[in-house]
């Protein structure tokens, strides 16, 4: 009995000790982990008029919480004012040179450069024909691909990692033009440049901004390449200062498909971190999946969701979304039509309901035919049957035309069939002889 109790107590004490040590170790690791996170993000400074809140132990700038307010203030600073537009009048009404859509004005004011990393030619061709035309400037970059219909950029240096490819791309684009905002995406991604301009318009591009879909993985916060990421001129300048020659570019990241992680790591070293790009209802704006996938409510178990730096709401997606996946080239054309060609008119229509203009009224069509074809000019009214009878006097009805022109058709078909059989027999004999 004593032996049994002693053995039971030993098991209990051993289990209790292991549990206590495990809990102590967990608390220690969590404390160290939290202190590391705070140390990484403590340089994030509050901006005027921006609320700062604690989320998962991180002090973050919820800069997008009052985006409408900040955008309107910025618009006023440009001496511009927005007015609602009647879509029916705009599309079908008389032209007005003094009328300019907000999206068109933003394109003239906020310069967006689009960089597309190409892996499939068909996707690149679809990108070239659709959304990329609304960028101020677009570049297509590939590791090995070339195509005569796509101006793909090739680099003279040997590319050993996707980070090096990204770094070389920044150098090329920076020396080619003056960048304000640059968005980097894969070729299966659709970008809405109009919404991106709306998002970044109130921000100073000379400062360091790093926007996208942020996750926290491997001890680092970064925006995933799957959803695309945006860099301001200030952020690009920091990268160029750190990697000012090809050797530094090549040595700063050696693994393929990890350029997004390396970018977040290098920007963090100079105090630039992913910002909260959710809209005022906490809906994501940058999407790494297709809308079909996002809207049907799949089980969200991947790092994209479980390690998201800023939590998502159940409903998807923000009406101001900037990117989402297309997957295939045909879907890119479909979405381009839905977004830019298809119009939903919600108000009573006037201009668009008018029939298409014709050179002569419909009631005069038959009179013109009788005048030109039959030289009949004095007929004022005519019935459908009379018109048909007059027409048949000059032209044969379809049945009569077929009978007159195809009466020898059976003989023709028989001749063609005989010729085919003869040719086939000759081919079979030649084949046997050659063997």
C-alpha positions as CSV (number, residue, x, y, z in Angstrom):
1,X,0.0,0.0,0.0
2,X,2.8,2.4,0.9
3,X,4.7,1.5,-2.2
4,X,1.6,2.3,-4.4
5,X,1.0,5.6,-2.7
6,X,4.6,6.6,-3.0
7,X,4.6,5.6,-6.7
8,X,1.4,7.6,-7.3
9,X,2.8,10.7,-5.5
10,X,6.0,10.5,-7.5
11,X,4.0,10.4,-10.8
12,X,1.9,13.4,-9.6
13,X,4.9,15.4,-8.5
14,X,6.7,14.6,-11.7
15,X,3.7,15.7,-13.8
16,X,3.2,18.8,-11.7
17,X,6.9,19.8,-12.0
18,X,6.9,19.3,-15.8
19,X,3.6,21.3,-16.1
20,X,5.0,24.1,-14.0
21,X,8.3,24.3,-15.9
22,X,6.4,24.3,-19.2
23,X,4.2,27.1,-18.1
24,X,7.2,29.1,-16.8
25,X,9.0,28.6,-20.1
26,X,6.0,29.7,-22.1
27,X,5.6,32.9,-20.0
28,X,9.3,33.6,-20.4
29,X,9.2,33.1,-24.2
30,X,6.0,35.1,-24.6
31,X,7.6,37.9,-22.5
32,X,10.7,37.9,-24.7
33,X,8.6,37.6,-27.8
34,X,6.4,40.6,-26.8
35,X,9.5,42.7,-25.9
36,X,11.0,42.0,-29.3
37,X,7.8,42.9,-31.1
38,X,7.5,46.1,-29.1
39,X,11.2,47.0,-29.7
40,X,10.7,46.5,-33.4
41,X,7.6,48.7,-33.6
42,X,8.4,51.3,-30.9
43,X,9.8,53.7,-33.6
44,X,6.3,54.0,-35.1
45,X,5.4,57.6,-34.3
46,X,1.9,59.0,-34.1
47,X,0.9,61.4,-36.8
48,X,-1.4,64.5,-36.3
49,X,-5.1,63.5,-36.5
50,X,-4.3,59.7,-36.4
51,X,-5.4,57.4,-33.7
52,X,-3.0,54.9,-32.2
53,X,-4.4,51.7,-30.7
54,X,-3.0,48.5,-29.2
55,X,-3.7,45.4,-31.3
56,X,-2.2,42.0,-30.4
57,X,0.4,43.8,-28.2
58,X,1.5,46.0,-31.1
59,X,1.3,49.8,-31.2
60,X,0.2,50.6,-34.7
61,X,-0.9,53.6,-36.7
62,X,-4.5,53.3,-37.8
63,X,-3.9,55.9,-40.4
64,X,-6.7,54.8,-42.6
65,X,-9.4,55.1,-40.0
66,X,-10.5,58.5,-41.2
67,X,-9.4,58.2,-44.9
68,X,-12.4,60.1,-46.2
69,X,-11.7,63.0,-43.9
70,X,-8.0,63.2,-44.8
71,X,-8.8,62.8,-48.5
72,X,-11.3,65.6,-48.4
73,X,-8.9,67.9,-46.6
74,X,-6.2,67.1,-49.2
75,X,-8.7,67.7,-52.0
76,X,-9.5,71.2,-50.6
77,X,-5.8,71.9,-50.4
78,X,-5.7,71.4,-54.2
79,X,-8.6,73.8,-54.7
80,X,-10.8,71.0,-56.0
81,X,-14.4,70.0,-55.1
82,X,-16.3,66.9,-55.9
83,X,-19.8,66.9,-57.3
84,X,-22.1,63.9,-58.0
85,X,-22.3,63.1,-61.7
86,X,-25.4,61.8,-63.5
87,X,-24.1,58.6,-65.2
88,X,-26.8,58.6,-67.8
89,X,-25.9,62.2,-68.8
90,X,-22.2,61.6,-68.7
91,X,-22.3,58.5,-70.9
92,X,-24.9,59.4,-73.4
93,X,-25.5,63.2,-73.0
94,X,-23.9,66.1,-74.8
95,X,-20.2,66.4,-74.4
96,X,-18.9,68.8,-71.8
97,X,-15.2,69.7,-72.0
98,X,-15.2,71.3,-68.5
99,X,-16.4,68.0,-66.9
100,X,-13.6,65.8,-65.6
101,X,-14.0,62.6,-63.7
102,X,-12.3,62.4,-60.3
103,X,-10.4,59.2,-61.4
104,X,-9.0,61.0,-64.5
105,X,-8.0,64.0,-62.4
106,X,-6.2,61.8,-59.9
107,X,-4.3,60.2,-62.7
108,X,-2.9,63.6,-63.6
109,X,-2.1,64.4,-60.0
110,X,-1.0,61.2,-58.3
111,X,1.7,59.3,-60.3
112,X,1.5,55.5,-60.0
113,X,4.1,53.2,-61.5
114,X,3.1,49.6,-61.9
115,X,5.7,46.8,-61.9
116,X,4.6,43.3,-63.0
117,X,6.7,40.2,-62.4
118,X,6.0,37.9,-65.3
119,X,5.9,34.1,-65.1
120,X,3.3,33.3,-67.9
121,X,3.2,35.1,-71.2
122,X,-0.6,34.8,-71.5
123,X,-1.2,36.6,-68.2
124,X,1.3,39.3,-69.1
125,X,-0.5,39.9,-72.4
126,X,-3.8,40.1,-70.6
127,X,-2.3,42.5,-68.1
128,X,-1.0,44.7,-70.9
129,X,-4.4,44.8,-72.6
130,X,-6.4,45.5,-69.4
131,X,-5.7,47.2,-66.1
132,X,-2.0,48.2,-66.7
133,X,-3.2,50.8,-69.3
134,X,-4.5,52.9,-66.3
135,X,-1.1,53.1,-64.7
136,X,1.0,56.2,-65.4
137,X,3.9,53.9,-66.3
138,X,4.1,50.1,-66.4
139,X,7.2,47.7,-66.4
140,X,7.2,44.0,-67.1
141,X,10.0,42.1,-65.5
142,X,11.0,38.4,-65.9
143,X,13.8,36.1,-65.0
144,X,14.0,34.1,-68.2
145,X,10.9,34.8,-70.3
146,X,10.9,36.9,-73.5
147,X,8.1,37.7,-75.9
148,X,8.0,40.0,-78.9
149,X,4.6,41.5,-77.9
150,X,5.7,42.3,-74.3
151,X,8.5,44.8,-73.5
152,X,10.0,42.5,-70.8
153,X,13.0,43.9,-69.0
154,X,16.1,41.7,-68.9
155,X,19.1,42.4,-66.7
156,X,22.7,41.8,-67.8
157,X,23.7,40.4,-64.3
158,X,23.1,36.8,-63.3
159,X,20.0,36.6,-61.1
160,X,20.3,34.1,-58.3
161,X,17.2,35.0,-56.2
162,X,13.9,36.8,-56.4
163,X,15.2,39.4,-54.0
164,X,18.0,40.2,-56.4
165,X,15.5,40.5,-59.2
166,X,13.4,42.9,-57.2
167,X,16.5,44.9,-56.2
168,X,17.7,45.2,-59.8
169,X,14.2,46.2,-60.8
170,X,14.2,49.1,-58.4
171,X,17.5,50.3,-59.7
172,X,16.2,50.2,-63.3
173,X,12.9,51.9,-62.6
174,X,14.5,54.6,-60.4
175,X,17.0,55.6,-63.1
176,X,14.3,55.5,-65.8
177,X,11.8,57.9,-64.3
178,X,11.0,59.8,-61.2
179,X,8.8,57.7,-59.0
180,X,6.1,58.9,-56.6
181,X,4.3,55.6,-55.8
182,X,5.2,52.1,-57.1
183,X,3.1,49.0,-56.8
184,X,4.8,45.6,-57.4
185,X,2.5,42.6,-58.3
186,X,2.6,39.2,-59.8
187,X,1.2,38.6,-63.3
188,X,-2.0,36.9,-62.0
189,X,-3.0,40.0,-60.0
190,X,-5.5,42.7,-61.0
191,X,-4.8,46.2,-59.8
192,X,-7.2,49.1,-59.7
193,X,-4.9,52.1,-60.0
194,X,-7.9,54.5,-59.5
195,X,-8.4,53.1,-55.9
196,X,-4.7,53.1,-55.2
197,X,-4.5,56.8,-56.1
198,X,-7.4,57.5,-53.8
199,X,-5.7,55.6,-51.0
200,X,-2.3,57.3,-51.2
201,X,-3.3,60.8,-52.4
202,X,-3.4,62.4,-48.9
203,X,0.1,60.9,-48.1
204,X,3.5,62.5,-48.8
205,X,5.3,60.2,-51.2
206,X,8.6,61.6,-50.0
207,X,8.2,59.9,-46.7
208,X,8.6,56.1,-46.2
209,X,5.4,54.3,-46.8
210,X,5.0,50.5,-47.2
211,X,1.5,49.3,-48.0
212,X,-0.1,46.0,-48.7
213,X,-1.5,42.9,-46.9
214,X,0.6,42.6,-43.8
215,X,1.4,39.3,-41.9
216,X,3.8,38.5,-39.1
217,X,5.9,35.4,-39.7
218,X,9.4,34.3,-38.8
219,X,9.7,37.2,-36.4
220,X,9.1,39.8,-39.1
221,X,6.2,41.9,-40.2
222,X,6.0,42.3,-43.9
223,X,3.5,42.7,-46.8
224,X,3.0,39.5,-48.8
225,X,3.8,39.6,-52.5
226,X,0.7,37.5,-53.2
227,X,-1.4,40.6,-52.7
228,X,1.0,43.1,-54.1
229,X,2.8,45.9,-52.1
230,X,3.2,49.6,-52.6
231,X,6.3,51.6,-51.9
232,X,6.6,55.4,-51.8
233,X,9.5,57.3,-53.2
234,X,10.8,57.7,-49.7
235,X,10.8,53.9,-49.0
236,X,12.4,53.2,-52.4
237,X,15.2,55.7,-51.6
238,X,16.0,53.9,-48.4
239,X,16.3,50.6,-50.2
240,X,18.6,52.2,-52.8
241,X,20.8,53.7,-50.1
242,X,21.2,50.3,-48.4
243,X,21.9,48.4,-51.6
244,X,23.9,50.8,-53.8
245,X,25.6,48.2,-56.0
246,X,24.7,44.8,-57.6
247,X,26.9,42.9,-55.1
248,X,24.9,44.1,-52.1
249,X,21.7,43.3,-53.9
250,X,22.8,39.7,-54.6
251,X,24.0,39.1,-51.0
252,X,21.0,40.5,-49.2
253,X,18.6,37.6,-49.9
254,X,19.5,34.2,-51.3
255,X,16.1,32.3,-51.5
256,X,13.6,32.4,-54.3
257,X,10.0,33.5,-53.6
258,X,11.0,35.2,-50.4
259,X,11.6,38.7,-51.7
260,X,8.6,40.0,-49.8
261,X,10.0,38.8,-46.5
262,X,13.5,40.3,-47.3
263,X,11.9,43.6,-48.2
264,X,10.0,43.8,-44.9
265,X,13.1,42.9,-43.0
266,X,15.3,45.5,-44.8
267,X,12.7,48.3,-44.5
268,X,12.2,47.5,-40.8
269,X,16.0,48.1,-40.2
270,X,15.4,51.7,-41.3
271,X,12.2,52.2,-39.4
272,X,9.6,51.6,-42.1
273,X,6.9,49.1,-41.3
274,X,3.6,47.8,-42.9
275,X,0.8,50.2,-42.1
276,X,-2.9,49.3,-41.5
277,X,-4.5,49.6,-44.9
278,X,-8.0,48.4,-43.9
279,X,-10.9,50.7,-44.5
280,X,-13.0,52.3,-41.8
281,X,-15.0,49.1,-41.4
282,X,-11.8,47.0,-41.0
283,X,-12.1,45.4,-44.4
284,X,-9.0,44.5,-46.3
285,X,-8.0,46.4,-49.4
286,X,-5.2,44.3,-50.7
287,X,-6.2,40.7,-51.6
288,X,-4.0,37.8,-52.5
289,X,-6.9,35.6,-53.7
290,X,-9.6,35.8,-56.3
291,X,-12.9,37.3,-55.4
292,X,-14.6,34.0,-56.1
293,X,-12.4,32.5,-53.4
294,X,-12.8,35.4,-51.0
295,X,-16.6,35.8,-51.3
296,X,-17.6,32.1,-51.0
297,X,-16.1,32.0,-47.5
298,X,-13.4,29.3,-47.6
299,X,-11.8,28.0,-44.5
300,X,-9.2,30.5,-43.6
301,X,-6.3,28.5,-42.2
302,X,-3.2,29.6,-44.1
303,X,-0.6,32.2,-43.0
304,X,-2.4,34.8,-45.1
305,X,-5.2,34.8,-42.5
306,X,-3.9,33.2,-39.4
307,X,-0.7,35.4,-39.3
308,X,-2.4,38.6,-40.6
309,X,-1.0,41.6,-38.7
310,X,-4.3,43.3,-38.8
311,X,-7.4,41.2,-38.3
312,X,-10.1,40.9,-41.0
313,X,-13.8,41.2,-40.7
314,X,-16.0,38.3,-41.8
315,X,-17.5,40.2,-44.7
316,X,-15.3,40.8,-47.8
317,X,-14.3,43.0,-49.3
318,X,-13.7,46.8,-49.2
319,X,-15.4,48.7,-52.1
320,X,-12.1,50.6,-52.3
321,X,-10.0,47.4,-52.9
322,X,-6.8,47.9,-54.7
323,X,-5.7,44.4,-55.7
324,X,-7.2,40.9,-56.0
325,X,-6.2,37.7,-57.8
326,X,-7.3,36.7,-61.3
327,X,-5.7,33.3,-61.7
328,X,-6.2,33.1,-65.5
329,X,-6.0,35.5,-68.4
330,X,-9.6,35.1,-69.5
331,X,-10.8,36.1,-66.1
332,X,-8.7,39.2,-66.3
333,X,-10.5,40.3,-69.5
334,X,-13.9,39.5,-67.8
335,X,-13.1,41.6,-64.8
336,X,-11.9,44.4,-66.9
337,X,-15.2,44.5,-68.7
338,X,-17.2,44.3,-65.5
339,X,-15.2,47.1,-63.8
340,X,-14.8,49.5,-66.7
341,X,-17.3,48.8,-69.4
342,X,-20.4,47.5,-67.7
343,X,-22.5,50.3,-66.2
344,X,-25.4,49.9,-63.7
345,X,-27.7,52.9,-64.1
346,X,-29.7,53.3,-60.9
347,X,-31.7,56.5,-61.7
348,X,-34.4,57.2,-64.3
349,X,-32.8,57.3,-67.8
350,X,-33.3,59.9,-70.5
351,X,-30.3,60.0,-72.8
352,X,-29.4,56.3,-72.8
353,X,-33.0,55.2,-73.7
354,X,-33.0,56.9,-77.1
355,X,-32.7,54.5,-80.0
356,X,-29.5,54.6,-82.1
357,X,-29.6,57.2,-84.8
358,X,-30.2,56.1,-88.4
359,X,-29.7,57.8,-91.7
360,X,-33.4,57.6,-92.5
361,X,-36.4,56.9,-90.3
362,X,-37.6,53.3,-90.1
363,X,-40.9,54.2,-91.8
364,X,-39.0,55.4,-94.8
365,X,-36.9,52.3,-95.2
366,X,-39.3,50.4,-97.4
367,X,-40.0,53.5,-99.5
368,X,-36.3,53.9,-100.2
369,X,-36.1,50.2,-101.2
370,X,-39.0,50.5,-103.7
371,X,-37.5,53.7,-105.1
372,X,-34.0,52.4,-105.6
373,X,-34.8,48.8,-106.6
374,X,-38.1,49.1,-108.5
375,X,-38.2,52.8,-109.4
376,X,-41.6,53.2,-107.6
377,X,-41.9,56.7,-106.2
378,X,-45.6,57.4,-105.9
379,X,-46.6,54.7,-103.4
380,X,-47.7,56.3,-100.1
381,X,-48.8,53.2,-98.1
382,X,-48.2,49.5,-98.6
383,X,-49.0,46.4,-96.6
384,X,-46.4,43.8,-95.7
385,X,-47.9,41.2,-98.1
386,X,-47.9,43.7,-101.0
387,X,-44.3,44.6,-100.3
388,X,-43.4,40.9,-100.2
389,X,-45.1,40.2,-103.5
390,X,-43.4,43.1,-105.2
391,X,-40.0,41.8,-103.9
392,X,-40.7,38.3,-105.1
393,X,-41.3,39.6,-108.6
394,X,-37.7,40.6,-108.9
395,X,-35.9,38.2,-106.4
396,X,-36.5,34.5,-105.7
397,X,-37.6,33.4,-102.3
398,X,-34.9,31.2,-100.5
399,X,-36.7,27.9,-101.4
400,X,-36.9,28.7,-105.1
401,X,-33.3,30.0,-105.1
402,X,-32.1,26.7,-103.7
403,X,-34.1,24.6,-106.2
404,X,-32.9,26.6,-109.2
405,X,-29.3,26.7,-108.2
406,X,-28.8,23.2,-106.6
407,X,-30.8,20.9,-108.9
408,X,-27.6,19.1,-109.9
409,X,-26.4,18.9,-106.3
410,X,-26.9,15.1,-105.9
411,X,-24.7,14.5,-109.0
412,X,-22.0,16.8,-107.7
413,X,-21.9,15.1,-104.3
414,X,-21.7,11.7,-106.0
415,X,-18.8,12.8,-108.2
416,X,-16.9,14.2,-105.2
417,X,-17.4,11.0,-103.2
418,X,-16.2,8.8,-106.1
419,X,-13.1,11.0,-106.5
420,X,-12.3,10.8,-102.8
421,X,-12.6,7.0,-102.7
422,X,-10.3,6.7,-105.7
423,X,-7.7,8.9,-104.1
424,X,-7.9,7.0,-100.9
425,X,-7.3,3.7,-102.6
426,X,-4.2,5.1,-104.4
427,X,-2.8,6.4,-101.1
428,X,-3.3,3.0,-99.5
429,X,-1.5,1.2,-102.4
430,X,1.4,3.7,-102.2
431,X,1.7,3.1,-98.4
432,X,1.9,-0.7,-98.8
433,X,4.5,-0.3,-101.6
434,X,6.8,1.9,-99.5
435,X,6.7,-0.6,-96.6
